[in-house]
């Protein structure tokens, strides 16, 4: 009984870790996307400033 209990707890922790990893990946992708948008905006702003 105890061994099965421990194994299910380990499985739950592994699931939780995987969810956290996926969340971090989504967050990093979003950060990268925002960074690129910001860079494009800065480039447009510089173009306008030169005109």
C-alpha distance matrix in Angstrom:
0.0 3.8 5.5 5.4 6.3 8.8 10.1 10.8 12.5 14.4 15.5 16.8 18.6 20.2 21.4 22.8 24.6 26.0 27.3 28.9 30.5 31.9 33.3 34.9 36.5 37.9 39.3 40.9 42.4 43.8 45.2 46.9 48.4 49.7 51.1 53.0 54.3 55.5 57.3 59.0 60.2 61.5 63.4 64.9 65.9 67.6 69.4 70.7 71.8 73.9 75.7
3.8 0.0 3.8 5.5 5.0 6.2 8.6 10.0 10.6 12.3 14.2 15.4 16.6 18.4 20.1 21.1 22.6 24.4 25.9 27.0 28.6 30.4 31.7 33.0 34.7 36.4 37.4 38.9 40.8 42.2 43.3 45.0 46.7 47.9 49.2 51.2 52.6 53.6 55.3 57.3 58.4 59.6 61.5 63.1 64.0 65.6 67.5 68.9 69.8 71.9 73.8
5.5 3.8 0.0 3.8 5.4 5.1 6.1 8.7 9.9 10.5 12.3 14.3 15.3 16.4 18.4 20.0 21.0 22.5 24.4 25.7 26.8 28.7 30.3 31.5 32.9 34.8 36.1 37.3 39.0 40.7 41.8 43.3 45.1 46.5 47.6 49.5 51.1 52.3 53.7 55.6 57.0 58.1 59.9 61.6 62.7 64.1 65.9 67.5 68.5 70.3 72.3
5.4 5.5 3.8 0.0 3.8 5.5 5.0 6.1 8.6 9.8 10.4 12.3 14.2 15.2 16.5 18.3 19.9 21.0 22.6 24.3 25.6 27.0 28.6 30.2 31.5 33.1 34.6 36.0 37.5 39.1 40.5 42.0 43.5 45.0 46.4 48.1 49.5 50.9 52.4 54.1 55.5 56.8 58.5 60.1 61.3 62.9 64.6 66.0 67.2 69.1 70.9
6.3 5.0 5.4 3.8 0.0 3.8 5.5 5.3 6.3 8.7 9.9 10.7 12.4 14.3 15.5 16.6 18.5 20.1 21.3 22.7 24.4 26.0 27.2 28.7 30.4 31.9 33.1 34.7 36.4 37.7 39.0 40.8 42.3 43.5 45.0 46.9 48.2 49.3 51.1 52.9 54.0 55.3 57.2 58.8 59.7 61.4 63.2 64.5 65.6 67.7 69.5
8.8 6.2 5.1 5.5 3.8 0.0 3.8 5.5 5.1 6.2 8.6 9.9 10.6 12.3 14.3 15.3 16.4 18.4 20.0 21.0 22.5 24.4 25.7 26.9 28.6 30.4 31.4 32.8 34.7 36.2 37.2 38.9 40.7 41.9 43.1 45.1 46.6 47.6 49.2 51.2 52.4 53.5 55.4 57.1 58.0 59.5 61.4 62.9 63.8 65.8 67.7
10.1 8.6 6.1 5.0 5.5 3.8 0.0 3.8 5.4 5.0 6.1 8.6 9.8 10.5 12.4 14.2 15.2 16.5 18.5 19.9 20.9 22.6 24.4 25.6 26.9 28.8 30.2 31.4 33.0 34.7 36.0 37.4 39.1 40.6 41.8 43.5 45.1 46.4 47.8 49.7 51.0 52.3 54.0 55.7 56.8 58.3 60.0 61.5 62.6 64.5 66.4
10.8 10.0 8.7 6.1 5.3 5.5 3.8 0.0 3.8 5.4 4.9 6.1 8.6 9.8 10.5 12.3 14.2 15.2 16.5 18.4 19.9 21.1 22.6 24.3 25.7 27.1 28.6 30.2 31.6 33.1 34.6 36.2 37.6 39.0 40.5 42.2 43.6 44.9 46.6 48.2 49.5 50.9 52.7 54.1 55.3 57.0 58.6 60.0 61.2 63.2 64.9
12.5 10.6 9.9 8.6 6.3 5.1 5.4 3.8 0.0 3.8 5.4 5.1 6.2 8.6 9.9 10.5 12.3 14.2 15.4 16.5 18.3 20.0 21.1 22.5 24.4 25.9 26.9 28.5 30.3 31.6 32.8 34.6 36.2 37.4 38.7 40.8 42.1 43.1 44.9 46.8 47.8 49.1 51.0 52.6 53.5 55.2 57.1 58.4 59.4 61.4 63.3
14.4 12.3 10.5 9.8 8.7 6.2 5.0 5.4 3.8 0.0 3.8 5.4 5.1 6.2 8.7 9.8 10.5 12.3 14.3 15.3 16.4 18.4 19.9 21.0 22.5 24.4 25.6 26.8 28.6 30.3 31.3 32.8 34.7 36.0 37.1 39.0 40.7 41.7 43.2 45.2 46.5 47.6 49.4 51.1 52.1 53.6 55.5 57.0 57.9 59.8 61.8
15.5 14.2 12.3 10.4 9.9 8.6 6.1 4.9 5.4 3.8 0.0 3.8 5.4 5.1 6.3 8.7 9.9 10.6 12.4 14.3 15.3 16.6 18.5 20.0 21.1 22.7 24.4 25.7 27.1 28.8 30.2 31.6 33.1 34.7 36.1 37.7 39.2 40.6 42.1 43.8 45.2 46.5 48.2 49.8 51.0 52.6 54.2 55.7 56.9 58.7 60.5
16.8 15.4 14.3 12.3 10.7 9.9 8.6 6.1 5.1 5.4 3.8 0.0 3.8 5.4 5.1 6.2 8.6 9.9 10.6 12.4 14.2 15.4 16.6 18.4 20.0 21.2 22.6 24.4 25.8 27.1 28.6 30.4 31.7 33.0 34.5 36.4 37.6 38.9 40.7 42.3 43.4 44.9 46.7 48.2 49.2 51.0 52.7 54.0 55.2 57.2 58.9
18.6 16.6 15.3 14.2 12.4 10.6 9.8 8.6 6.2 5.1 5.4 3.8 0.0 3.8 5.4 5.0 6.1 8.6 9.8 10.5 12.2 14.2 15.2 16.4 18.3 20.0 20.9 22.4 24.3 25.7 26.7 28.5 30.2 31.4 32.6 34.7 36.1 37.1 38.8 40.7 41.8 43.0 44.9 46.6 47.5 49.1 51.0 52.3 53.3 55.3 57.2
20.2 18.4 16.4 15.2 14.3 12.3 10.5 9.8 8.6 6.2 5.1 5.4 3.8 0.0 3.8 5.4 5.1 6.2 8.7 9.9 10.5 12.3 14.2 15.3 16.5 18.5 19.9 21.0 22.6 24.4 25.6 26.9 28.7 30.2 31.3 33.1 34.7 36.0 37.4 39.2 40.6 41.8 43.5 45.2 46.4 47.8 49.5 51.1 52.2 54.0 55.9
21.4 20.1 18.4 16.5 15.5 14.3 12.4 10.5 9.9 8.7 6.3 5.1 5.4 3.8 0.0 3.8 5.4 5.1 6.2 8.7 9.8 10.6 12.3 14.3 15.3 16.6 18.4 20.0 21.1 22.7 24.3 25.8 27.1 28.7 30.2 31.8 33.1 34.6 36.2 37.8 39.1 40.6 42.2 43.7 45.0 46.7 48.2 49.6 50.9 52.8 54.5
22.8 21.1 20.0 18.3 16.6 15.3 14.2 12.3 10.5 9.8 8.7 6.2 5.0 5.4 3.8 0.0 3.8 5.4 5.1 6.2 8.6 9.9 10.5 12.3 14.3 15.4 16.4 18.3 20.0 21.1 22.4 24.4 25.8 26.9 28.4 30.4 31.6 32.7 34.6 36.3 37.4 38.8 40.7 42.1 43.1 44.9 46.6 47.9 49.0 51.1 52.9
24.6 22.6 21.0 19.9 18.5 16.4 15.2 14.2 12.3 10.5 9.9 8.6 6.1 5.1 5.4 3.8 0.0 3.8 5.4 5.1 6.1 8.6 9.8 10.5 12.3 14.3 15.2 16.4 18.3 19.9 20.8 22.5 24.3 25.6 26.7 28.6 30.2 31.3 32.8 34.7 36.0 37.1 38.9 40.7 41.7 43.2 45.0 46.5 47.5 49.4 51.3
26.0 24.4 22.5 21.0 20.1 18.4 16.5 15.2 14.2 12.3 10.6 9.9 8.6 6.2 5.1 5.4 3.8 0.0 3.8 5.4 5.0 6.2 8.6 9.8 10.6 12.4 14.2 15.3 16.5 18.4 19.9 21.1 22.6 24.4 25.6 27.1 28.7 30.2 31.6 33.2 34.7 36.1 37.6 39.3 40.6 42.1 43.6 45.2 46.4 48.2 50.0
27.3 25.9 24.4 22.6 21.3 20.0 18.5 16.5 15.4 14.3 12.4 10.6 9.8 8.7 6.2 5.1 5.4 3.8 0.0 3.8 5.4 5.1 6.2 8.6 9.8 10.6 12.3 14.2 15.3 16.5 18.3 20.0 21.1 22.5 24.2 25.9 27.0 28.5 30.3 31.8 32.9 34.5 36.3 37.6 38.8 40.6 42.2 43.5 44.8 46.8 48.4
28.9 27.0 25.7 24.3 22.7 21.0 19.9 18.4 16.5 15.3 14.3 12.4 10.5 9.9 8.7 6.2 5.1 5.4 3.8 0.0 3.8 5.4 5.0 6.1 8.6 9.9 10.4 12.2 14.2 15.2 16.3 18.3 19.9 20.9 22.3 24.3 25.6 26.6 28.4 30.3 31.3 32.6 34.6 36.1 37.0 38.7 40.6 41.9 42.9 44.9 46.8
30.5 28.6 26.8 25.6 24.4 22.5 20.9 19.9 18.3 16.4 15.3 14.2 12.2 10.5 9.8 8.6 6.1 5.0 5.4 3.8 0.0 3.8 5.4 5.1 6.2 8.7 9.8 10.5 12.3 14.2 15.2 16.5 18.4 19.9 20.9 22.7 24.4 25.6 26.9 28.8 30.3 31.4 33.0 34.8 36.0 37.4 39.1 40.7 41.8 43.6 45.5
31.9 30.4 28.7 27.0 26.0 24.4 22.6 21.1 20.0 18.4 16.6 15.4 14.2 12.3 10.6 9.9 8.6 6.2 5.1 5.4 3.8 0.0 3.8 5.4 5.0 6.3 8.6 9.9 10.6 12.3 14.2 15.3 16.5 18.4 19.9 21.2 22.7 24.3 25.8 27.2 28.7 30.3 31.7 33.2 34.6 36.2 37.7 39.2 40.6 42.3 44.0
33.3 31.7 30.3 28.6 27.2 25.7 24.4 22.6 21.1 19.9 18.5 16.6 15.2 14.2 12.3 10.5 9.8 8.6 6.2 5.0 5.4 3.8 0.0 3.8 5.4 5.1 6.1 8.6 9.9 10.6 12.2 14.2 15.3 16.4 18.2 20.0 21.1 22.4 24.3 25.9 26.9 28.4 30.3 31.6 32.7 34.6 36.2 37.4 38.7 40.7 42.4
34.9 33.0 31.5 30.2 28.7 26.9 25.6 24.3 22.5 21.0 20.0 18.4 16.4 15.3 14.3 12.3 10.5 9.8 8.6 6.1 5.1 5.4 3.8 0.0 3.8 5.5 5.0 6.1 8.6 9.8 10.4 12.2 14.1 15.2 16.2 18.3 19.9 20.8 22.4 24.4 25.5 26.7 28.5 30.2 31.2 32.7 34.6 36.0 37.0 38.9 40.9
36.5 34.7 32.9 31.5 30.4 28.6 26.9 25.7 24.4 22.5 21.1 20.0 18.3 16.5 15.3 14.3 12.3 10.6 9.8 8.6 6.2 5.0 5.4 3.8 0.0 3.8 5.4 5.1 6.1 8.6 9.8 10.5 12.3 14.2 15.2 16.6 18.4 19.9 21.1 22.7 24.4 25.7 27.1 28.8 30.2 31.6 33.1 34.8 36.0 37.7 39.5
37.9 36.4 34.8 33.1 31.9 30.4 28.8 27.1 25.9 24.4 22.7 21.2 20.0 18.5 16.6 15.4 14.3 12.4 10.6 9.9 8.7 6.3 5.1 5.5 3.8 0.0 3.8 5.5 5.1 6.1 8.6 9.9 10.5 12.3 14.1 15.4 16.5 18.3 19.9 21.2 22.5 24.3 25.8 27.1 28.5 30.3 31.7 33.0 34.5 36.4 37.9
39.3 37.4 36.1 34.6 33.1 31.4 30.2 28.6 26.9 25.6 24.4 22.6 20.9 19.9 18.4 16.4 15.2 14.2 12.3 10.4 9.8 8.6 6.1 5.0 5.4 3.8 0.0 3.8 5.5 5.1 6.1 8.6 9.8 10.5 12.2 14.3 15.3 16.3 18.3 20.0 20.9 22.4 24.3 25.7 26.7 28.5 30.2 31.5 32.6 34.7 36.4
40.9 38.9 37.3 36.0 34.7 32.8 31.4 30.2 28.5 26.8 25.7 24.4 22.4 21.0 20.0 18.3 16.4 15.3 14.2 12.2 10.5 9.9 8.6 6.1 5.1 5.5 3.8 0.0 3.8 5.4 5.0 6.2 8.6 9.8 10.4 12.4 14.2 15.2 16.4 18.5 19.9 20.9 22.6 24.4 25.5 26.9 28.7 30.3 31.3 33.1 35.0
42.4 40.8 39.0 37.5 36.4 34.7 33.0 31.6 30.3 28.6 27.1 25.8 24.3 22.6 21.1 20.0 18.3 16.5 15.3 14.2 12.3 10.6 9.9 8.6 6.1 5.1 5.5 3.8 0.0 3.8 5.5 5.1 6.2 8.7 9.8 10.7 12.4 14.2 15.4 16.7 18.5 20.0 21.2 22.8 24.4 25.9 27.2 28.8 30.3 31.9 33.6
43.8 42.2 40.7 39.1 37.7 36.2 34.7 33.1 31.6 30.3 28.8 27.1 25.7 24.4 22.7 21.1 19.9 18.4 16.5 15.2 14.2 12.3 10.6 9.8 8.6 6.1 5.1 5.4 3.8 0.0 3.8 5.4 5.0 6.1 8.5 9.9 10.5 12.2 14.1 15.4 16.4 18.3 20.0 21.1 22.4 24.3 25.7 27.0 28.4 30.4 31.9
45.2 43.3 41.8 40.5 39.0 37.2 36.0 34.6 32.8 31.3 30.2 28.6 26.7 25.6 24.3 22.4 20.8 19.9 18.3 16.3 15.2 14.2 12.2 10.4 9.8 8.6 6.1 5.0 5.5 3.8 0.0 3.8 5.4 5.1 6.1 8.6 9.9 10.4 12.2 14.3 15.2 16.3 18.3 20.0 20.8 22.4 24.3 25.7 26.7 28.7 30.5
46.9 45.0 43.3 42.0 40.8 38.9 37.4 36.2 34.6 32.8 31.6 30.4 28.5 26.9 25.8 24.4 22.5 21.1 20.0 18.3 16.5 15.3 14.2 12.2 10.5 9.9 8.6 6.2 5.1 5.4 3.8 0.0 3.8 5.5 5.0 6.2 8.7 9.8 10.5 12.5 14.3 15.3 16.6 18.5 19.9 21.1 22.7 24.5 25.6 27.2 29.1
48.4 46.7 45.1 43.5 42.3 40.7 39.1 37.6 36.2 34.7 33.1 31.7 30.2 28.7 27.1 25.8 24.3 22.6 21.1 19.9 18.4 16.5 15.3 14.1 12.3 10.5 9.8 8.6 6.2 5.0 5.4 3.8 0.0 3.8 5.4 5.2 6.3 8.6 9.9 10.7 12.4 14.3 15.4 16.7 18.4 20.1 21.2 22.8 24.4 26.0 27.5
49.7 47.9 46.5 45.0 43.5 41.9 40.6 39.0 37.4 36.0 34.7 33.0 31.4 30.2 28.7 26.9 25.6 24.4 22.5 20.9 19.9 18.4 16.4 15.2 14.2 12.3 10.5 9.8 8.7 6.1 5.1 5.5 3.8 0.0 3.8 5.4 5.0 6.1 8.5 9.9 10.5 12.2 14.2 15.3 16.3 18.3 19.9 21.0 22.3 24.4 26.0
51.1 49.2 47.6 46.4 45.0 43.1 41.8 40.5 38.7 37.1 36.1 34.5 32.6 31.3 30.2 28.4 26.7 25.6 24.2 22.3 20.9 19.9 18.2 16.2 15.2 14.1 12.2 10.4 9.8 8.5 6.1 5.0 5.4 3.8 0.0 3.8 5.5 5.1 6.2 8.7 9.9 10.5 12.4 14.3 15.2 16.5 18.4 20.0 20.9 22.7 24.7
53.0 51.2 49.5 48.1 46.9 45.1 43.5 42.2 40.8 39.0 37.7 36.4 34.7 33.1 31.8 30.4 28.6 27.1 25.9 24.3 22.7 21.2 20.0 18.3 16.6 15.4 14.3 12.4 10.7 9.9 8.6 6.2 5.2 5.4 3.8 0.0 3.8 5.4 5.0 6.3 8.6 9.8 10.6 12.4 14.2 15.3 16.5 18.5 19.9 21.3 23.0
54.3 52.6 51.1 49.5 48.2 46.6 45.1 43.6 42.1 40.7 39.2 37.6 36.1 34.7 33.1 31.6 30.2 28.7 27.0 25.6 24.4 22.7 21.1 19.9 18.4 16.5 15.3 14.2 12.4 10.5 9.9 8.7 6.3 5.0 5.5 3.8 0.0 3.8 5.4 5.1 6.2 8.6 9.9 10.6 12.3 14.3 15.3 16.6 18.3 20.1 21.4
55.5 53.6 52.3 50.9 49.3 47.6 46.4 44.9 43.1 41.7 40.6 38.9 37.1 36.0 34.6 32.7 31.3 30.2 28.5 26.6 25.6 24.3 22.4 20.8 19.9 18.3 16.3 15.2 14.2 12.2 10.4 9.8 8.6 6.1 5.1 5.4 3.8 0.0 3.8 5.4 5.1 6.2 8.6 9.9 10.4 12.3 14.2 15.3 16.3 18.5 20.2
57.3 55.3 53.7 52.4 51.1 49.2 47.8 46.6 44.9 43.2 42.1 40.7 38.8 37.4 36.2 34.6 32.8 31.6 30.3 28.4 26.9 25.8 24.3 22.4 21.1 19.9 18.3 16.4 15.4 14.1 12.2 10.5 9.9 8.5 6.2 5.0 5.4 3.8 0.0 3.8 5.4 5.1 6.2 8.7 9.8 10.6 12.3 14.3 15.2 16.7 18.7
59.0 57.3 55.6 54.1 52.9 51.2 49.7 48.2 46.8 45.2 43.8 42.3 40.7 39.2 37.8 36.3 34.7 33.2 31.8 30.3 28.8 27.2 25.9 24.4 22.7 21.2 20.0 18.5 16.7 15.4 14.3 12.5 10.7 9.9 8.7 6.3 5.1 5.4 3.8 0.0 3.8 5.4 5.0 6.2 8.6 9.8 10.5 12.4 14.1 15.4 16.9
60.2 58.4 57.0 55.5 54.0 52.4 51.0 49.5 47.8 46.5 45.2 43.4 41.8 40.6 39.1 37.4 36.0 34.7 32.9 31.3 30.3 28.7 26.9 25.5 24.4 22.5 20.9 19.9 18.5 16.4 15.2 14.3 12.4 10.5 9.9 8.6 6.2 5.1 5.4 3.8 0.0 3.8 5.4 5.1 6.1 8.6 9.8 10.5 12.2 14.3 15.6
61.5 59.6 58.1 56.8 55.3 53.5 52.3 50.9 49.1 47.6 46.5 44.9 43.0 41.8 40.6 38.8 37.1 36.1 34.5 32.6 31.4 30.3 28.4 26.7 25.7 24.3 22.4 20.9 20.0 18.3 16.3 15.3 14.3 12.2 10.5 9.8 8.6 6.2 5.1 5.4 3.8 0.0 3.8 5.5 5.0 6.2 8.6 9.8 10.4 12.4 14.5
63.4 61.5 59.9 58.5 57.2 55.4 54.0 52.7 51.0 49.4 48.2 46.7 44.9 43.5 42.2 40.7 38.9 37.6 36.3 34.6 33.0 31.7 30.3 28.5 27.1 25.8 24.3 22.6 21.2 20.0 18.3 16.6 15.4 14.2 12.4 10.6 9.9 8.6 6.2 5.0 5.4 3.8 0.0 3.8 5.4 5.1 6.2 8.7 9.8 10.7 12.7
64.9 63.1 61.6 60.1 58.8 57.1 55.7 54.1 52.6 51.1 49.8 48.2 46.6 45.2 43.7 42.1 40.7 39.3 37.6 36.1 34.8 33.2 31.6 30.2 28.8 27.1 25.7 24.4 22.8 21.1 20.0 18.5 16.7 15.3 14.3 12.4 10.6 9.9 8.7 6.2 5.1 5.5 3.8 0.0 3.8 5.4 5.0 6.2 8.6 9.9 10.8
65.9 64.0 62.7 61.3 59.7 58.0 56.8 55.3 53.5 52.1 51.0 49.2 47.5 46.4 45.0 43.1 41.7 40.6 38.8 37.0 36.0 34.6 32.7 31.2 30.2 28.5 26.7 25.5 24.4 22.4 20.8 19.9 18.4 16.3 15.2 14.2 12.3 10.4 9.8 8.6 6.1 5.0 5.4 3.8 0.0 3.8 5.4 5.1 6.1 8.7 10.1
67.6 65.6 64.1 62.9 61.4 59.5 58.3 57.0 55.2 53.6 52.6 51.0 49.1 47.8 46.7 44.9 43.2 42.1 40.6 38.7 37.4 36.2 34.6 32.7 31.6 30.3 28.5 26.9 25.9 24.3 22.4 21.1 20.1 18.3 16.5 15.3 14.3 12.3 10.6 9.8 8.6 6.2 5.1 5.4 3.8 0.0 3.8 5.4 5.0 6.3 8.8
69.4 67.5 65.9 64.6 63.2 61.4 60.0 58.6 57.1 55.5 54.2 52.7 51.0 49.5 48.2 46.6 45.0 43.6 42.2 40.6 39.1 37.7 36.2 34.6 33.1 31.7 30.2 28.7 27.2 25.7 24.3 22.7 21.2 19.9 18.4 16.5 15.3 14.2 12.3 10.5 9.8 8.6 6.2 5.0 5.4 3.8 0.0 3.8 5.5 5.3 6.6
70.7 68.9 67.5 66.0 64.5 62.9 61.5 60.0 58.4 57.0 55.7 54.0 52.3 51.1 49.6 47.9 46.5 45.2 43.5 41.9 40.7 39.2 37.4 36.0 34.8 33.0 31.5 30.3 28.8 27.0 25.7 24.5 22.8 21.0 20.0 18.5 16.6 15.3 14.3 12.4 10.5 9.8 8.7 6.2 5.1 5.4 3.8 0.0 3.8 5.4 5.3
71.8 69.8 68.5 67.2 65.6 63.8 62.6 61.2 59.4 57.9 56.9 55.2 53.3 52.2 50.9 49.0 47.5 46.4 44.8 42.9 41.8 40.6 38.7 37.0 36.0 34.5 32.6 31.3 30.3 28.4 26.7 25.6 24.4 22.3 20.9 19.9 18.3 16.3 15.2 14.1 12.2 10.4 9.8 8.6 6.1 5.0 5.5 3.8 0.0 3.8 5.6
73.9 71.9 70.3 69.1 67.7 65.8 64.5 63.2 61.4 59.8 58.7 57.2 55.3 54.0 52.8 51.1 49.4 48.2 46.8 44.9 43.6 42.3 40.7 38.9 37.7 36.4 34.7 33.1 31.9 30.4 28.7 27.2 26.0 24.4 22.7 21.3 20.1 18.5 16.7 15.4 14.3 12.4 10.7 9.9 8.7 6.3 5.3 5.4 3.8 0.0 3.8
75.7 73.8 72.3 70.9 69.5 67.7 66.4 64.9 63.3 61.8 60.5 58.9 57.2 55.9 54.5 52.9 51.3 50.0 48.4 46.8 45.5 44.0 42.4 40.9 39.5 37.9 36.4 35.0 33.6 31.9 30.5 29.1 27.5 26.0 24.7 23.0 21.4 20.2 18.7 16.9 15.6 14.5 12.7 10.8 10.1 8.8 6.6 5.3 5.6 3.8 0.0
